[in-house]
Amino acid sequence: MTSNLSQPASPAPHPLLAALREALGDDAVLVSDVSDPLDRHLTDWRKRYRGRALAVVRPADTAGVATTVKLCAQHSVSIVPQGGNTSLVGGSVPDASGQQIVLSLSRLNQVLSVDPVNLSMTVQAGCLLSQVHTAADEAGLLFPLSMASEGSCTIGGNLATNAGGTQVLRHGTARALCLGLEAVTAQGEVWHGLQALRKDNTGYDLRDLLIGSEGTLAIITAATLALSPRPASQLAALASCRTLPACLALLQLARHNLGPALNGFEVMHQGAVALTLQHVPQQAKAARALMADGQTQAPTWTVLLDASGPQSQTELAAQLNTLLQEAIDQACVQNASVSQNQSQYRDIWVLRESVPLAEKIEGLMVKHDIAVPTSAIPAFVDQAQAALQSAFPGCRIVCFGHLGDGNLHYNVQGPPHLSDQAFLQDHEPAVNAAVYDIALSLGGTISAEHGIGQLKRSELGQRQSPVRTAWMRAIKQALDPAGTLNPGRLVP
Ligand SMILES: Cc1cc2nc3c(=O)[nH]c(=O)nc-3n(C[C@H](O)[C@H](O)[C@H](O)COP(=O)(O)OP(=O)(O)OC[C@H]3O[C@@H](n4cnc5c(N)ncnc54)[C@H](O)[C@@H]3O)c2cc1C
């Protein structure tokens, strides 16, 4: 494999590199020409974007981040902040110029404090999400943000993208779970906003401005997070439904019967489960358990319910069983099973979380993470299916996601006779246009989870109101007038 770090045409290395080494130490500035260890910083998770960089810089603390930003500003070198590099929109990899640096937060990985009385925890931005879970668990508490990438993504990346995940129905997105931030500005100053308050009415909310700003306004170096009491019981159930309206009827029933115990309400269309059965069969045990004897196909829709609370496991199981029996009696559910133990609970979630991996093995798809009001989901799916089959006969649709939040992953693969590459190259803009037109006409959004990055930047510019674009540009200009932080991302 050849190196993707830019090899200078002249023998003289960029003067920024010597300045960074002097300030941060040699081991913080990676420019090896053995590219393998660095490739993971330069290529995105989906392998759609492959960039080059002057260096991957890994400061050890907030002061090191501030120094890096100051030096980069002095040398007019732009910065791509990077956490776990699990972005699905090309937000965290450098461009092809070889003139940017990747600023990795991976060494800022300490849990700084836990306050069980205030239900809060302060962590550095490079902590893995799974590490935050463990630290909360050790304190007998819960940090409920949860997603399939939690072993690789960082809390800084989660906040920079306002990540969602599987418990949004009950606990909200990353924004709702953040009390305070520490961040380095584009000028290399440190903003000390690590407060642990649930109420603060002192004007513009800078924390909320930075959350979801995808590394374009400042670099998040630490966060104070809101924790919850750890539930005494937690169960998951799978249910099969014939139609989306039936899934929504189950959702209404579940909200009514379970109240705040309902954490998540996920859905997988038949094709999504079929891909897991085909490509990752070990991870699809729970799907086979739900299928009736002799049945070879997954149900049309498989619903995953997650519930937890202070009641005992037996009481929660009784509540879930009553709910599902009622749903069967009302004919919105055909078949259902509730996890009996921790291993079955994991199997149910592994099935859901393996869908993106099965898709990756299947091939390249045009991916969407749209949202519409939950009540409009059936209309969205009907209209999108009709529009796509009429424009691209034989195209294959993989649909799954967070039905309870109105957020679907609606991914489109070309017909079998076309290569995935050819389909994407020739039809990606038209597929996007069809899907986004329908989502927006139903009061929805083009991104509910993954953000904008490079992938959807021009789409955002074309589709959002000119007022919103002007405000976004004015904010970017005010906070980062030289365009040092993640240029070419998010802001149209
Ligand atoms: C298998 C899989 C499942 C996923 N499931 C979900 C899901 O359920 N819900 C969801 O919302 N997303 C999901 N994602 C997307 C991704 O994991 C999230 O966007 C995650 O929050 C990114 O975190 P990260 O640390 O990997 O950030 P990165 O990918 O490194 O960066 C993402 C963006 O944030 C910026 N950034 C990173 N760190 C900082 C920082 N400290 N300060 C400022 N800017 C920063 C980057 O410049 C980039 O623009 C999934 C991804 C994968 C691969």
The ligand as an SDF file (V2000), in Angstrom:
LIG
                    3D

 53 58  0  0  0  0  0  0  0  0999 V2000
  -21.8920    0.8760   12.6720 C   0  0  0  0  0  0  0  0  0  0  0  0
  -22.2650    2.3220   12.9120 C   0  0  0  0  0  0  0  0  0  0  0  0
  -23.4470    2.6210   13.5780 C   0  0  0  0  0  0  0  0  0  0  0  0
  -23.7960    3.9500   13.8190 C   0  0  0  0  0  0  0  0  0  0  0  0
  -24.9630    4.2010   14.4840 N   0  0  0  0  0  0  0  0  0  0  0  0
  -25.2930    5.4840   14.7360 C   0  0  0  0  0  0  0  0  0  0  0  0
  -26.5060    5.7710   15.4490 C   0  0  0  0  0  0  0  0  0  0  0  0
  -27.2690    4.8930   15.8250 O   0  0  0  0  0  0  0  0  0  0  0  0
  -26.7890    7.0770   15.6800 N   0  0  0  0  0  0  0  0  0  0  0  0
  -25.9690    8.0930   15.2590 C   0  0  0  0  0  0  0  0  0  0  0  0
  -26.2790    9.2620   15.4990 O   0  0  0  0  0  0  0  0  0  0  0  0
  -24.8360    7.8420   14.5750 N   0  0  0  0  0  0  0  0  0  0  0  0
  -24.4640    6.5740   14.3110 C   0  0  0  0  0  0  0  0  0  0  0  0
  -23.3140    6.3150   13.6220 N   0  0  0  0  0  0  0  0  0  0  0  0
  -22.4660    7.4320   13.1530 C   0  0  0  0  0  0  0  0  0  0  0  0
  -21.2830    7.7940   14.0850 C   0  0  0  0  0  0  0  0  0  0  0  0
  -20.9010    6.7240   14.9040 O   0  0  0  0  0  0  0  0  0  0  0  0
  -21.6490    8.9830   14.9350 C   0  0  0  0  0  0  0  0  0  0  0  0
  -21.7900   10.1070   14.1040 O   0  0  0  0  0  0  0  0  0  0  0  0
  -20.6360    9.3120   16.0490 C   0  0  0  0  0  0  0  0  0  0  0  0
  -21.2370   10.2730   16.8920 O   0  0  0  0  0  0  0  0  0  0  0  0
  -19.3060    9.8590   15.5400 C   0  0  0  0  0  0  0  0  0  0  0  0
  -18.3510    9.8320   16.5990 O   0  0  0  0  0  0  0  0  0  0  0  0
  -16.7850    9.7560   16.2850 P   0  0  0  0  0  0  0  0  0  0  0  0
  -16.0410    9.9050   17.5510 O   0  0  0  0  0  0  0  0  0  0  0  0
  -16.4800    8.5310   15.4950 O   0  0  0  0  0  0  0  0  0  0  0  0
  -16.5960   11.0570   15.4030 O   0  0  0  0  0  0  0  0  0  0  0  0
  -15.8080   11.2230   14.0540 P   0  0  0  0  0  0  0  0  0  0  0  0
  -16.3640   10.2930   13.0330 O   0  0  0  0  0  0  0  0  0  0  0  0
  -14.3600   11.1610   14.2810 O   0  0  0  0  0  0  0  0  0  0  0  0
  -16.2090   12.7220   13.6800 O   0  0  0  0  0  0  0  0  0  0  0  0
  -17.5240   13.0710   13.3420 C   0  0  0  0  0  0  0  0  0  0  0  0
  -17.6080   14.5890   13.1310 C   0  0  0  0  0  0  0  0  0  0  0  0
  -17.3730   15.2560   14.3640 O   0  0  0  0  0  0  0  0  0  0  0  0
  -16.1870   16.0500   14.3160 C   0  0  0  0  0  0  0  0  0  0  0  0
  -15.5170   15.8310   15.5950 N   0  0  0  0  0  0  0  0  0  0  0  0
  -15.0980   14.6550   16.1330 C   0  0  0  0  0  0  0  0  0  0  0  0
  -14.6020   14.8550   17.3450 N   0  0  0  0  0  0  0  0  0  0  0  0
  -14.6910   16.1790   17.5940 C   0  0  0  0  0  0  0  0  0  0  0  0
  -14.3420   17.0070   18.6830 C   0  0  0  0  0  0  0  0  0  0  0  0
  -13.8010   16.5090   19.8010 N   0  0  0  0  0  0  0  0  0  0  0  0
  -14.5830   18.3340   18.5870 N   0  0  0  0  0  0  0  0  0  0  0  0
  -15.1260   18.8560   17.4840 C   0  0  0  0  0  0  0  0  0  0  0  0
  -15.4790   18.1310   16.4180 N   0  0  0  0  0  0  0  0  0  0  0  0
  -15.2700   16.8050   16.4770 C   0  0  0  0  0  0  0  0  0  0  0  0
  -15.4140   15.5640   13.1110 C   0  0  0  0  0  0  0  0  0  0  0  0
  -14.6280   16.6030   12.5560 O   0  0  0  0  0  0  0  0  0  0  0  0
  -16.5360   15.1350   12.1880 C   0  0  0  0  0  0  0  0  0  0  0  0
  -17.0630   16.2460   11.5220 O   0  0  0  0  0  0  0  0  0  0  0  0
  -22.9540    5.0000   13.3660 C   0  0  0  0  0  0  0  0  0  0  0  0
  -21.7690    4.6830   12.6960 C   0  0  0  0  0  0  0  0  0  0  0  0
  -21.4180    3.3730   12.4680 C   0  0  0  0  0  0  0  0  0  0  0  0
  -20.1360    3.0890   11.7620 C   0  0  0  0  0  0  0  0  0  0  0  0
  1  2  1  0
  2  3  1  0
  2 52  2  0
  3  4  2  0
  4  5  1  0
  4 50  1  0
  5  6  2  0
  6  7  1  0
  6 13  1  0
  7  8  2  0
  7  9  1  0
  9 10  1  0
 10 11  2  0
 10 12  1  0
 12 13  2  0
 13 14  1  0
 14 15  1  0
 14 50  1  0
 15 16  1  0
 16 17  1  0
 16 18  1  0
 18 19  1  0
 18 20  1  0
 20 21  1  0
 20 22  1  0
 22 23  1  0
 23 24  1  0
 24 25  2  0
 24 26  1  0
 24 27  1  0
 27 28  1  0
 28 29  2  0
 28 30  1  0
 28 31  1  0
 31 32  1  0
 32 33  1  0
 33 34  1  0
 33 48  1  0
 34 35  1  0
 35 36  1  0
 35 46  1  0
 36 37  1  0
 36 45  1  0
 37 38  2  0
 38 39  1  0
 39 40  1  0
 39 45  2  0
 40 41  1  0
 40 42  2  0
 42 43  1  0
 43 44  2  0
 44 45  1  0
 46 47  1  0
 46 48  1  0
 48 49  1  0
 50 51  2  0
 51 52  1  0
 52 53  1  0
M  END
$$$$
